[in-house]
Amino acid sequence: MLGVGAADVVITSLDRIILGAFRSPAALGLYEGAIRPNNVVRAATGAFSVTLLPVLARLKATRDPGLERALVLRGTRYMLAGVVPPTAGLIAFAEPILRTWLGEQYAEAWVACSIFLAWWLVSSNAAIAETSMFVEGRLRRLATLSWATAGLNLVLSLGLTPLLGLEGVALGTTLAYVAILPFWVTDMLRRTGIGARELAVQAWLPAYAAGAVVVGVALAARAALPLDEPVAVFGALLAAVAVGWAFLAFAFSTPDERRLARELFRS
């Protein structure tokens, strides 16, 4: 697990080294601003997926593939529903967030910030698969995929950074994660027996439809409102995400999910 976790450290360290080698120290400052929203989403995704460790471990011990299949499918559905709409909102508001939160000099990093965030629109698909792989003790496979991502990131960043600067580093990281993602998803589908169409209908369609609604509301807010203060920007972001989640709940929630929500509110 130390080796698996080290892959993430290597990726971020290499990004800084490569950017520093091809660009000025000012670019490193912009990098730190651009990566901050990405780190927030990363922490939230990790907090979601770690809660499944004891549940998946129990299902593994009881050898109930039907329950494990249902948990992986529903877990991916909820993971995407929880991560995609806020991430889409952060991308849509990237420029005013950096400008009002960190200062006018960071506003130019909004493109790189959006590229860094974009990987969570797809990489959240792998969160449950990664947790399940850990529970099953398949650490060699886990380490292989993690270090393949790090290696591909190195190659892409070395090729793109001299041409594009900060955006090249961001593209190298995001494209590396996106390129390795099919291996995570394919492995998850094969082990659980979940069909690609079933995953698309139950997990992808609700989350990405809600994300599109968030982007639409965010763009309308940016066109209509003076977003010159952090309170206004983050207020508009929260409102856009709330609209997206409301759309998801009304358009895609199942009777069981609505019943569970009523019971939770009553308690």
C-alpha positions as CSV (number, residue, x, y, z in Angstrom):
1,M,0.0,0.0,0.0
2,L,3.0,2.3,0.6
3,G,4.0,1.7,-3.0
4,V,0.5,2.3,-4.3
5,G,0.2,5.6,-2.3
6,A,3.6,6.7,-3.5
7,A,2.4,6.7,-7.1
8,D,0.2,9.7,-6.4
9,V,3.1,11.5,-4.7
10,V,5.3,10.8,-7.6
11,I,2.7,12.2,-10.1
12,T,2.3,15.5,-8.3
13,S,6.1,15.8,-7.6
14,L,6.9,15.1,-11.2
15,D,4.4,17.7,-12.4
16,R,6.2,20.4,-10.3
17,I,9.7,19.3,-11.4
18,I,8.8,19.2,-15.1
19,L,7.0,22.5,-15.0
20,G,9.9,24.1,-13.1
21,A,12.3,22.8,-15.7
22,F,10.5,24.2,-18.7
23,R,8.8,27.4,-17.2
24,S,9.5,30.1,-14.7
25,P,8.9,30.0,-11.0
26,A,5.8,32.0,-11.5
27,A,4.3,29.1,-13.4
28,L,4.8,27.0,-10.3
29,G,2.8,29.5,-8.3
30,L,0.0,29.3,-10.8
31,Y,0.2,25.5,-10.6
32,E,-0.4,25.6,-6.8
33,G,-3.5,27.7,-7.4
34,A,-4.8,25.5,-10.2
35,I,-4.4,22.3,-8.3
36,R,-6.3,23.5,-5.2
37,P,-9.9,22.8,-6.3
38,N,-8.7,19.4,-7.6
39,N,-7.4,18.5,-4.1
40,V,-10.7,19.4,-2.6
41,V,-12.5,16.9,-4.9
42,R,-9.8,14.3,-4.3
43,A,-10.3,14.5,-0.5
44,A,-14.1,14.3,-0.9
45,T,-13.9,11.3,-3.2
46,G,-11.5,9.5,-0.8
47,A,-13.9,10.2,2.1
48,F,-16.7,8.6,0.2
49,S,-14.9,5.5,-0.9
50,V,-13.2,4.7,2.4
51,T,-16.6,4.2,4.1
52,L,-17.1,1.1,1.9
53,L,-14.1,-0.7,3.1
54,P,-15.8,-2.5,6.1
55,V,-18.9,-3.3,4.0
56,L,-17.0,-4.7,1.1
57,A,-14.8,-6.7,3.5
58,R,-17.9,-8.2,5.1
59,L,-19.4,-9.2,1.8
60,K,-16.1,-10.7,0.7
61,A,-16.1,-12.8,3.9
62,T,-19.6,-14.0,3.5
63,R,-19.0,-14.7,-0.2
64,D,-22.3,-13.2,-1.4
65,P,-21.6,-12.1,-5.0
66,G,-25.2,-10.9,-5.5
67,L,-24.9,-8.4,-2.7
68,E,-21.4,-7.4,-3.7
69,R,-22.6,-6.7,-7.3
70,A,-25.5,-4.6,-6.0
71,L,-23.2,-2.7,-3.7
72,V,-20.7,-1.9,-6.4
73,L,-23.4,-0.8,-8.9
74,R,-25.2,1.4,-6.3
75,G,-21.9,2.6,-4.9
76,T,-20.7,3.8,-8.3
77,R,-24.1,5.4,-8.9
78,Y,-23.9,7.4,-5.7
79,M,-20.2,8.2,-6.1
80,L,-20.8,9.7,-9.5
81,A,-23.9,11.5,-8.3
82,G,-21.9,13.0,-5.4
83,V,-18.8,13.9,-7.3
84,V,-19.8,14.9,-10.9
85,P,-22.2,17.8,-10.3
86,P,-19.9,19.7,-7.9
87,T,-16.9,19.0,-10.2
88,A,-18.9,20.3,-13.2
89,G,-19.7,23.4,-11.1
90,L,-16.1,24.0,-10.1
91,I,-15.1,23.8,-13.8
92,A,-17.8,26.2,-14.9
93,F,-16.8,28.7,-12.1
94,A,-13.0,28.1,-12.3
95,E,-12.0,31.6,-13.5
96,P,-14.1,33.6,-10.9
97,I,-13.1,31.2,-8.1
98,L,-9.4,31.6,-8.7
99,R,-9.8,35.4,-9.3
100,T,-11.8,36.1,-6.2
101,W,-10.3,33.5,-3.9
102,L,-6.6,33.7,-4.6
103,G,-6.3,37.0,-6.5
104,E,-6.4,38.5,-10.0
105,Q,-2.9,37.1,-10.8
106,Y,-4.2,33.5,-10.6
107,A,-7.2,34.0,-12.9
108,E,-5.1,32.9,-15.9
109,A,-4.7,29.5,-14.4
110,W,-8.4,28.7,-14.9
111,V,-7.8,26.6,-18.0
112,A,-5.3,24.4,-16.2
113,C,-7.6,24.2,-13.1
114,S,-10.5,23.0,-15.3
115,I,-8.3,20.4,-17.0
116,F,-7.1,19.1,-13.6
117,L,-10.8,18.9,-12.4
118,A,-11.9,17.2,-15.6
119,W,-10.3,13.9,-14.6
120,W,-12.7,13.6,-11.7
121,L,-15.6,13.6,-14.1
122,V,-14.5,10.1,-15.2
123,S,-12.0,8.9,-12.5
124,S,-14.7,8.7,-9.8
125,N,-15.8,5.6,-11.8
126,A,-12.7,3.9,-10.4
127,A,-13.2,4.8,-6.7
128,I,-15.3,1.8,-5.8
129,A,-13.3,-0.5,-8.1
130,E,-10.1,0.6,-6.3
131,T,-11.6,0.0,-2.9
132,S,-12.9,-3.5,-3.9
133,M,-9.5,-4.4,-5.4
134,F,-7.8,-3.5,-2.0
135,V,-10.4,-5.6,0.0
136,E,-9.7,-8.6,-2.2
137,G,-6.0,-8.3,-1.6
138,R,-5.1,-7.8,-5.3
139,L,-2.4,-5.3,-4.5
140,R,-0.1,-6.2,-7.3
141,R,-2.9,-5.3,-9.8
142,L,-3.6,-2.1,-7.8
143,A,0.1,-1.1,-7.8
144,T,0.4,-1.9,-11.5
145,L,-2.4,0.4,-12.5
146,S,-1.3,3.1,-10.2
147,W,2.3,3.1,-11.5
148,A,1.1,2.8,-15.1
149,T,-0.7,6.1,-14.5
150,A,2.4,7.7,-13.1
151,G,4.6,6.5,-16.0
152,L,2.1,7.7,-18.6
153,N,1.8,11.0,-16.9
154,L,5.6,11.4,-17.0
155,V,5.7,10.7,-20.8
156,L,2.8,13.0,-21.6
157,S,3.9,15.8,-19.4
158,L,7.4,15.8,-20.8
159,G,5.9,16.0,-24.3
160,L,3.2,18.6,-23.7
161,T,4.8,21.0,-21.1
162,P,7.4,22.4,-23.5
163,L,4.6,23.3,-25.9
164,L,1.8,24.3,-23.6
165,G,3.4,25.2,-20.2
166,L,1.0,24.8,-17.3
167,E,-1.8,23.5,-19.4
168,G,0.6,20.8,-20.7
169,V,1.2,19.5,-17.2
170,A,-2.5,19.5,-16.5
171,L,-3.2,17.6,-19.7
172,G,-0.5,15.1,-19.0
173,T,-2.0,14.3,-15.6
174,T,-5.6,14.2,-16.7
175,L,-5.0,12.2,-19.9
176,A,-2.9,9.6,-18.0
177,Y,-5.8,9.0,-15.6
178,V,-8.4,8.9,-18.4
179,A,-6.2,6.5,-20.4
180,I,-5.9,4.0,-17.5
181,L,-9.6,4.3,-16.4
182,P,-10.9,1.7,-18.9
183,F,-8.7,-1.0,-17.2
184,W,-10.3,-0.2,-13.8
185,V,-13.8,-0.2,-15.2
186,T,-13.4,-3.3,-17.3
187,D,-11.9,-5.2,-14.3
188,M,-14.8,-4.1,-12.1
189,L,-17.5,-5.1,-14.7
190,R,-15.8,-8.5,-15.3
191,R,-15.6,-9.4,-11.6
192,T,-19.1,-8.3,-10.6
193,G,-21.0,-9.3,-13.8
194,I,-22.4,-5.8,-14.2
195,G,-23.1,-5.0,-17.9
196,A,-21.7,-1.8,-19.5
197,R,-25.3,-0.8,-20.5
198,E,-26.6,-1.3,-17.0
199,L,-23.8,0.8,-15.6
200,A,-24.4,3.5,-18.2
201,V,-28.2,3.7,-17.4
202,Q,-28.0,3.5,-13.7
203,A,-24.8,5.4,-12.9
204,W,-23.6,7.4,-15.9
205,L,-26.8,8.9,-17.3
206,P,-28.1,10.4,-14.0
207,A,-24.8,11.8,-12.9
208,Y,-23.7,13.3,-16.2
209,A,-27.2,14.7,-16.9
210,A,-27.1,16.4,-13.5
211,G,-23.6,17.7,-14.3
212,A,-24.9,19.2,-17.6
213,V,-27.7,21.0,-15.7
214,V,-25.1,22.4,-13.2
215,V,-23.0,23.8,-16.1
216,G,-26.1,25.4,-17.7
217,V,-27.1,27.1,-14.4
218,A,-23.5,28.1,-13.8
219,L,-23.1,29.7,-17.2
220,A,-26.4,31.5,-16.8
221,A,-25.3,32.8,-13.4
222,R,-22.0,34.0,-14.8
223,A,-23.8,35.9,-17.5
224,A,-26.4,37.5,-15.3
225,L,-24.7,38.1,-11.9
226,P,-21.7,40.3,-10.9
227,L,-19.4,37.6,-9.4
228,D,-16.8,39.9,-7.9
229,E,-16.7,38.6,-4.4
230,P,-15.9,35.1,-3.1
231,V,-19.3,34.9,-1.3
232,A,-21.2,35.6,-4.5
233,V,-19.1,33.1,-6.5
234,F,-19.4,30.3,-4.0
235,G,-23.0,31.1,-3.4
236,A,-23.7,30.8,-7.1
237,L,-21.7,27.5,-7.2
238,L,-23.7,26.0,-4.4
239,A,-27.0,27.1,-6.0
240,A,-26.0,25.5,-9.3
241,V,-25.0,22.2,-7.6
242,A,-28.2,22.2,-5.6
243,V,-30.3,22.6,-8.8
244,G,-28.3,19.7,-10.4
245,W,-28.9,17.4,-7.4
246,A,-32.6,18.4,-7.3
247,F,-32.9,17.5,-11.0
248,L,-31.1,14.2,-10.4
249,A,-33.4,13.4,-7.5
250,F,-36.7,14.2,-9.3
251,A,-35.7,12.7,-12.7
252,F,-33.7,9.6,-11.8
253,S,-34.3,8.5,-8.1
254,T,-36.0,5.1,-7.7
255,P,-39.0,4.5,-5.4
256,D,-36.6,2.7,-2.9
257,E,-34.3,5.7,-2.9
258,R,-37.2,8.1,-2.3
259,R,-38.5,6.0,0.5
260,L,-35.0,5.9,2.1
261,A,-34.7,9.6,1.8
262,R,-38.1,10.1,3.6
263,E,-37.0,7.8,6.4
264,L,-33.7,9.6,6.8
265,F,-35.5,13.0,7.0
266,R,-38.0,11.6,9.5
267,S,-35.3,10.3,11.7
